[in-house]
């Protein structure tokens, strides 16, 4: 089945703002599919990230001291006044969860309004005779099986062949994938860029290497398993031409469309639908910081270079970059022309990827809070608070999902344990706004989606083991990148899907 058959294009939406510059490669020649070409342009350097903006140095001594002081104070208080300490902790947790539920309710309702007021007719207007060079970076590692599918998907991109600059970013020791890549039917002007050893073995490290060798006015990132809509580059290019230069990134939605295959995949797809279909457009409308996804985000190349590219030491380089964009006084927008992918159907794979995301959120928050006063000045009070709620909520909520669930179960089964009127109100509020978001986000209301929405209460506690693993890894193996294996689709399992969305996800390549 041709990739076009996967897509039912349902419209274009963009409310955003940014700035920009261009990229390149040293002298390089490569014979690909009997087509020889050479590129001889000077290398453009990424602006180096300052130490306070990268997680390379880990947690500073000052942050460790504060953390140790908090833990010691809590332990001492629990020994001297256990009842009072418990009451204080409960009050603090109630306030935190009330604030997070209120914030999510606000974003869901704004996201619904954005969707209802979208008047686009779903068409990409006209040809683009002055199309600029568009760079596509695809980091792959141990992905030999999926490269033929990737080649077909990239070949379907509706962009002038002579203006498409594709780099397949390969690790030097991944000989099997390199061998298959040399035979794959990639589009003309595709380069196989070998990332040398030396830096961290992470996706952002490969992306930075490719960024300095890109040639395009715009640059985007795809993962090996991605099936982007053929018109995605055209839609984004047109949007960039009509929005403020202060909008330097446009995020397209990720759609996980294998929900019918497994309950976990259905839950994952529903998260995507709410995140990209409601939450990110709502944040974009008010120019708040966005935790962008790890794929299908499109940048003005010059701005990305000036921002320092991706932090190679952060395992959610996408979320970190979204915060740095906001700290620079720039904006991220959303545009709803999708990229399809498959969600994990194996719990071990799901757990490894989710723990990496949470660990990366922790890394991003720690970098942000190295100098809170400076971050407050850069973001402004409202955007700083929004960042704390969005990023902090993505860290705190998973830690307490399982304990809170066990408390509710205990209150239902045992005498003498109760969650009280306030606890019950918070529980009903969380379930209610979750259900509203699940049912109103973009995408068809399939049986698997309805089942996922009605069984959300069983899914969220699974995040707690991922959070605990993330905490352990942050302390013991902070730069470990949990590789997510991908499998090629079969024609009979490919489905037409409408637009969806995502949690600040950062799918691994």
N, C-alpha and C positions, 0 to 999 in steps of 0.2 A: 504494500500500500504506500502510495506516495505521501510524503509528509504533509502536502497541502490538504489531504483528506482528513488530517487530524484537527483542522482548525475551522471554527465557525466564528469569524471575526465579528465581534459584537460592539465595537466602538472605540473611540479614542477620547481619553480625558486627560488633561494636563493643566494643573494649576501650580506654578513653580517659578523659581528664579536662580542665576549664577555667573562665573568668569572663565578665561581659557588660554591655551598655547599648544605647540605641536612637537612630535617626537620622532626618534629614528633608529638607525642601525649602522654599524660599521660596514666597510666594504664586504660584500657577501654575494656569492653566486651559487645557484642550486639548480640542477636539472630535474625538473618535476614533470612527469607525464609527457616527456618529449618536448617540453616547453622550457627554454632557457631564459633566464632573466637575471639581471644583476642589479644590486642596489648599492650606491656609493654616496652616502650622506653622513654628515658628521653626527656623532652621538650627542643626544641632549640629555643632560643629567637631571635626575630627580633631586629636588631640594632636600638635603639630608634632614631627617627628623631630629629635633633637639632631644636631649636625654629625658626631659620631663614629658615628652609626648609619645615615647616608645616604652613598651614593657620589657625591653631588652635587659635592663638592669634589675628586673623583678620588683619586689616590694621594698621601698626604701626603709632605712632603719627607723625613721621617725614614724612611719605607718605601723611598722612592727611593734614599736614601743607603745603606741596608742592602743593597738589591738591587745597586746599583753596586759596593759593597764585595765582595759574594759573587762577582760576575762577574769583577772585577779579580783577586781572590785565586785564582780558578780558572784564569784565563788565565796568571797568573804561575807558579802551580804547574805547569801544563802545559808551560811553557817550561823551567823549571828541572829538573823531574823528571817527564818524561812517563810513564814506565812506572809509577812509584809512584802518580801521579795517576790513571792509568787503573785500577789495582788498587783504589784507594780508592773510585773512582766505582762500580766493579762491585760491591764489597762493599755499598756504600750502596744501590744499586739492588736487589741481591738481598734485603737486609733489608726494603726498602720493599715489594717485590712479595710476599715471603713473608707480611708482615703483612697486606697487602690481601687476599691469597687466603684467609688464615686468617679474616679478618673476614667476608668474603663467605660462606665456608663456614658459619660460625656463624649468620649471618642466614638463609641458605637452609634450613639444618636446623631452625632455630627456626620459620621460616615454614611449613615442611612440618608441623611439630608443631601449630602454630596451626590450620592447615587441617584436619588430621585430627581434632582435638579440638573443632572447631566443631560444636555440636549444634543450631544454629538450623534451623528447618524451612522457611525461605524465605517466611514469611508476614508481612505488615504487619498488626498486630493492630487490628481494629475501626476505628470512625470516630473522628474527633477533633473533637468539638463545640466545644471551646475552642481551636481552632486559632488561633495568633497570626498576625499579619501576617508574611509571608515575602517578603523582597526578593530579586529576581533581577536581577543586573547583567550585561548583555551588551554588551561593547565591540565595535563593528564599524567597519571602515574599508575602503572599496572592496569591499564585499561585496554589491552589489545583486543579483547572480544567486542568492545563497543565502538571501535573506531570506524568500521564501515557504516554503522548507523549515523555516527557523528558526521562523516563525510557527506552522506546523503542530505542530512538536515542543513548543513552549511551550504551545500550546493543549491538548495531551494531558496536561499535568501534573495529577496528581490532588490538587488543593488547592482549597479554597473560593474562588470567583472574587473575592468581595469582600475576601478576605484575601491576595490575591496582588498584589504590588507589583513590576511588571516595568519596568525601565528599559532602553531600547535607547540606548546611548551612542554618539553620532555626532559626527564632527568637522565643524566649521563649513564647511570648504571642500569636503566630500565631497557635492556637490549631487546626484549621481546616486543614491547610496545613500539620502540623505534623501528624495528623491522616491519611490523604491520603497517605503521604510519607511512613508510616509504612506498608501500604498494596500494594504499587506500586512494580512492578517487576523490581527493579533496578538490575544491575549486581552484581554478587557475590563480596564480599569485599567492598560493599558500606556502608558507615557510615552515620548515621544521626547525625550531629553535632549541638547541640543547643547552639546558641550564647546567652550568658547571658546579661541582661540589664546593663546599666551603661554608655556605650560609646554613641557616636552619632548614631542615627538610619540611618546608611548609608551602602551602598554596600561595600565600602572599609573597614569599621569597621569589617564586617562579614568576608571579605576575609583575613584580618590580623589574625583573630581568627583561621580560617581554616589553614592558612599558617604555623602557629606554631605547628600545629598538623598533617601536611602532612608528608608523608614518602618518597616521590619520589626524584629522582635525577633531574627530570624535573617537572614543574608544569604548568598547564594551567587553564584558567577561561572560563566557559561557562555561558550563561544566560539560564533561564528556558525555553525560547522558541526556543533555538538554535537547529539546525540540522546539526552537523558537519559531514563532509565527513568521512566515516568509516576509511579511510587510513590516516587521518590527523596526528595522533600521530606517526605513522611509518615514514611518510615523514619528519616531524619535527625532530624526533630523528636522522634519517639518516643525515639530514642537519647539526644538531649540531655536529655530529661526524666529519664533514669534513670542518668546518669553524673555524676561529680564536676563541680562548677562550675569546677574548675581546668582542665578540658578545654574549650578554646574553639574548637577546629577539628576537623571530621571530614572526612576525605578519601575520596571515592568513587573507585573505579577507572575508568580510561580504557581502553576496549577498541577497538583498531584492528582492524576486521573485514574489511578488503579484501586480506588476505594472499594470497588465491588469484590476485589480479590481477598481482602483481609480487613479485619476490624481495626488493626493498628494503622493501616494505610488510610482507611476512611477517616480516622481521627486526625491523622496528619494532614490530609487534604482539607478537612474542615478548619484546622488551624490556619492553613495557608489562605483559605477563602476569607476568613475574618481579618487576618493580619493585613493582607494586601488589598482586600476589597473594601474594608471599612476603616481600620485603625490608621494605616499609613496615609490614605487620602485625607483623613481627618486632621492628622498632624501636619500634613503638607499645606492644607488650607490655611492654617494659622502660622505657617512658617516655623514650626517647631522642629527640633532635631529629630531625625529619623534614624533608627537602627536598620540600615539598608540590608538587603539580602546579599548572599555571596555570589549571586549570578544574575544576569539580565539587568544589571545596573549600567547605565550609559553616562559617560563623562565628557565634558569638554577637556581635551587632552592637556592643554596648557595649564588649566586649573589643577588637574590631578598631579601634574609634575610639581607645580608650585606648592601644593599641599604636602608633598613628600611621599606620594604614592601610598602604598599599604605598609603597615607595620608588620615586618616579617616575623616578629616575635609574639604576635597576638594571634591566638587561634580562632578568634572571630574578627578577622581583619576588616570585615564589612561593617560591623557595628562600630568598631573603633573609628573607621574612616567617616562614617555618618556623623559621629560626634565632632570630629576634627573639622569637618565641613562647617558645622554650625559655629564652632569656636572661632573660625576665621571670618565670621559674619556673612557667610554664604548660605545658600538654601538648596534643599533637595525636593524634587517634585515627583509625582506619580503619573503614570500613563497606562491605561489598561488595555494593552495588547500583549498577549501572554506568551510565556514559555512553559511548555509541558515537560513533566518529568514523572518518574515513579517514586512513590514513598516506600520506605522500608516496610517489609512484612515480617521481619525476624526481630524478636525482642532484643537480642544481644546487639544487633546492628543499630537498632533504634536507641538503645541505652548508651552505646558508645558515642553516637553522634550527638545525642542530647546532652550528655555530660560535657562534651567538648564545647557546645554552645554556651552552657552555663559557666564553664570555666572561663571562656572568652569574655563573657559579660562581666565576670568578676575582674578580669584583667583590665578591661576597659574602664570599669568604675574606679579601680585603684589608680589608674593613670589620671583620670579626671580629677580625683580627689588628692593628688599629690600637692596641689596648691589650690584649695577651694576658693580662696579670695580671687585669684587670677581667673579661674574658670567662671566665677560669678560675674566678674567685670566683662569677660569676653562674651558670655552668653546673654547677660542681662538676667534680671530676677525671674521673670516669667519662664524663659526658656531653660534657665538653670533648674527651676522647680520641676518643669516638665521632664527634663532629662532624669532627674532623681526618681520621678514616679515611673517613667517608662523603663529605664535601665535598672533602677533599684527594684522595681516590682518583678522584673524578669529574673532577679536573683533571689529575693526574699520569698516570693510565693512558692516556688518549687520546694524550698526547704521545709515549709510548714504544711504542704498539702497532705502528706501522709499522717503526721501527728493529728492534724485537725480532723481528718476523716476517721481516724481511730477513736478520737474523743466523741464524735457524733455517734458512732456505732455503739460505743460504751454507754453513752447517755440513753440510747434507745433500748439497751438490753439490761442495764444494771440499775438497781435502785440506789439512790444516794449520789448519782452522778448526773448532772444536768448542765446544759450550755446556756440556760437563761434566755430571757426575752431578747436581749441584745444579740447574743450569739445566734439565736434562731433568725432574727431579722437579717443579720449579715449573711447567713447561709442562704436564706430565700432570695436576698438581693443578688448574691453572686450567681445562683442558679438561674434566676430570672433574666438578668442581663446577658448571661452566657447563652441562654436559649434564644433570646431575641437576636443576638449577633449571629448565631449559628443558622438561623432560619432566614435571615434577611441579606446575608452576604451573597455576592455574585455566585452563579453556578446553579445547575439544575437540582431540584429537590428530589434526588434519587432515593431509593429505599436504603442504600448503604449510608447516605448522608443523614437521613432521618434517624436511623438506628444509632449512628454516631452521636447525633445531637442529644438523643434521649439517654445515652449511656455515658455522657461526659463525666459524671460523678465517679465512674470507675476508671477513667483514663488519667485524670489529673494526679491522683496519688502516685502513679508510676513515675512522675517527675522527681519525687523525693529521693529515690535511690540514685538517680542521675545527678542530683544536686550534691549528695553526700560523696559520690565518686569524684565530682568536680572539685570539691573542697580538698579531698585527699590528693588529687593530682596537682592542684595549684600549689600545695605545700611540698610535694615530692617529685613531680615531673611536669613542671608548668608548661614546657614547650612541646610536649608530646602531642602529635596530631593523629587522632583516631581516623584511620582511612576507612571510608565507606565504599564497599564493593558495589559495582553496578553491573547490570545485566542487560543485553540488548533486548528490545521488544520484538515480539513476533507479530506478524501482520494481523493475525486473528485477534490479538489482544489490544490493538490500537483502537482508540475511540475518539470520537469528536467531542470536545469539551468546551464549554464556555469559560469565560474568564474567572480566575480565582485569585488567591492571595496567600500571604505567608507570614509566619512569626519571624522575628529577626533572625531569621535563620541563616545559617551559613553552610549549605551543603558542601561536603568535601569533594574535591576533585581527585 
